[in-house]
Amino acid sequence: MAKARAIIKRLKAVKNIRKITRTMELIATARFKKAMDRATEAAAYTRKIAEIVADLSKADLSFSHPLLTQPAEQKKTVLLVMTSNRGLCGGYNAGVLRHVMPRLKESKANCEELTLEVAGKRGQAFLKFQGVEPDRFYGGFEDKPGFDEVDEIAQRYIDGFVKGEIHRVDVAYTEFLSSARQQAVLKTLLPLGKLDSDEGEDESSRAVDYEFLPSPEDILEEIVPAAFKAQLFKCFLDAAVSEQIARMVAMKGATENAGEMISTLSMQYNRARQSQITSELSEIIGGAAALE
C-alpha cells in the first residue's frame, strides 16, 4: 500500500507540473505572435533604410558621415549582450553567451578598452559566475522593448562614436530569421560602412541616382543615425521574439514529457494496485481455508 500511495503522490505532482508548463506554453505562444508582428513590421523599415544608406555610402559623393567612416584604430569597443530576464527557455541564453566569452578573450589579447553592457538578468548572472562584472546593466527589457528606451542607448553610442570615445559597437543576440529558425550571432553595428540590403544582388542593378532636397548633408545627418537606431531596435525585437519561441518550444517539450511520465506512473500504479489486490485475496482465501 505504501508503494501505491507514493506513486499517487508523485502522479499528482507531475500532473500539477504539466498544468504549469502547458500554461507557460500558451502564454509564450501568445507573446510570440505579438512579438513576431512587431519584428516583422520593423524588418521592412530597417531593410529599406539600410538599403538607402548602403547606396549613399557607395555613391560618388564629396561628403560622408562619421558613422559611415571606419576609425583608424579599434581600441575602444562596446559589446552589448542581449539575454532574457527569466529562464525556462531552453538553450536561448547559452547560444548568445557562447559568443561572448571568446569575444572577451579576444579583446583582452588585443589590449582593447572593452565596455561590456548586458541586457537581461540571465546574462548578468552568467558573467558574474565567470568573474566578469558588466559596466552597464539593463533589466527592463521584456517581450515588448520600447523604441524610446532603445533610442536613448543608441544615441549614447552615436555621441561616443562621433567624439571618438567609441570605435566599434558589437551586439551579441539571437537573430530572428523565421518562426522555425533563429540564430545566435555577434554582429558589428558601428561603423555603418558595411551596410548592405541584398548581398547577392548585382551592384549595377542596385545603383540609384538620388536627387537631394534640401541638401545631401542635411539628409545624411538625419538618415544615417536613424539607420543605426533602427538596426539596434531590430536587434532587441529579434531577441524578444526569439526568446518567446525558445520558451514555447521548451515548455511544449516539458508538457509532452510530463504526459509520458503520467502514463508510465499510471501503469505502475495499476500494477501495484493489482498486486496488492491479489495479495489480499490470497490472504483471505488462505484464512478461509485455515478455518475449515
C-alpha positions, 0 to 999 in steps of 0.5 A: 500500500505504501508503494501505491500511495507514493506513486499517487503522490508523485502522479499528482505532482507531475500532473500539477507540473504539466498544468504549469508548463502547458500554461507557460506554453500558451502564454509564450505562444501568445507573446510570440505572435505579438512579438513576431508582428512587431519584428516583422513590421520593423524588418521592412523599415530597417531593410529599406533604410539600410538599403538607402544608406548602403547606396549613399555610402557607395555613391560618388559623393564629396561628403560622408558621415562619421558613422559611415567612416571606419576609425583608424584604430579599434581600441575602444569597443562596446559589446552589448549582450542581449539575454532574457530576464527569466529562464525556462527557455531552453538553450536561448541564453547559452547560444548568445553567451557562447559568443561572448566569452571568446569575444572577451578573450579576444579583446583582452589579447588585443589590449582593447578598452572593452565596455561590456553592457548586458541586457537581461538578468540571465546574462548578468548572472552568467558573467558574474559566475565567470568573474566578469562584472558588466559596466552597464546593466539593463533589466527592463527589457521584456517581450515588448522593448520600447523604441524610446528606451532603445533610442536613448542607448543608441544615441549614447553610442552615436555621441561616443562614436562621433567624439571618438570615445567609441570605435566599434559597437558589437551586439551579441543576440539571437537573430530572428530569421523565421518562426522555425529558425533563429540564430545566435550571432555577434554582429558589428553595428558601428561603423555603418560602412558595411551596410548592405540590403541584398548581398547577392544582388548585382551592384549595377542593378542596385545603383540609384541616382538620388536627387537631394532636397534640401541638401545631401548633408542635411539628409545624411545627418538625419538618415544615417543615425536613424539607420543605426537606431533602427538596426539596434531596435531590430536587434532587441525585437529579434531577441524578444521574439526569439526568446518567446519561441525558445520558451514555447518550444521548451515548455511544449517539450516539458508538457509532452514529457510530463504526459509520458511520465503520467502514463508510465506512473499510471501503469505502475500504479495499476500494477501495484494496485493489482498486486496488492489486490491479489495479495489480499485475496490470497490472504483471505482465501488462505484464512478461509481455508485455515478455518475449515 
